[in-house]
């Protein structure tokens, strides 16, 4: 699996380790920050709490990953990665218009 990622992203083994580490730390930071932010709302855990948490995480994740990528020297990779995700999300929005 790791070899497939190396080939897909066209990176060395060392750089792949840095990228995966950045994903892990950025995701953990995002979850931690999301829970801290939602704690300010004093909303009880339930359906609304889960929906709000998902929205907050969706907004925070790219920010956290970009911030974490800077000290790991992977900013250019994650900038391109997040731009590609955004393009895919916006391209699917116009799917119905193309057919």
N, C-alpha and C positions, 0 to 999 in steps of 0.2 A: 504494500500500500504506500509506504513512504517513497519507494522508487517511482511510483506513478505520479505522486505529487511533485517530486523533483523534476520529472520530465515535463509535466504539465506547466509548472511554474518556471522551468528552465533555470534552476538554482543548484548550487553545490550542496553537499551534505551538511556542511557547517552552517550555511545560510538557512537551510531548511530547519535546523534545530532552533535557530534564532527566531524564525517565523512562527514555528509552533509554540515556542515559549512566549512570544508576544501575544499570540491568540489566547493562550491560557491565562496569562497575567491580566491582559486587557479584559477578558470575559469575567474573570473573578472580581476585578476592580469594578466593573460595570454592575454586577450583581450586588456587591457590597454597597456601592454608592446609590443604587436604585432603592435598596431597602432603607438606607438612611434617609433618603429624600422622601420616601413614602411615609416614614415614621412621623414626619412633620405634619402630615395631614390628619392624623388621629382617626383614620378610617379603620374600622374593624375588618378583620380578615373575612373575606367573602367574595362573591362574584365581582363586585365593583372594585375591590382591592386588587384582585388578580388582573382585571382589565387595565386598571391604572398602572399596575406594575409592568405589564407587557408593553404598554405605550411608552413608559419611562425608559425601559430597557432598550426599546427600539430606537429611541432618540439618543440615549447615552452610549450605546455600544460603539458606533463609529468614532465618537469623540475619545472614549477610553482607549481604544486600540491605537488610534493615531498618537495620542499622548505617550503611551507605553512604547510605541515603535521608535520614537525619537532616540531614547538612550540606547536602544538595541541596534541602532543604525539601519532600521528597516523602513524608514519613513516613505521612501519612494515606492517600495513594494505595496505598502498598505494604502497609500494614496491612490495608486492605480486600481487596487483591489476594490476599494470602496466606490470609486468612480464607476467601475464595471457593474457592481451591484446596483447602483443607482440607475445606470442605463438600462439594465434588465428590468428593473421595477417600472420604469417609465415607459419602456417599449411595450410591455404587456398591457399597459393601460389603453393603448391604441389598437390592440389586436382586433377588436370588433369592427373598427372602421376600415381595416384592410380587407376584410372578407366581404 
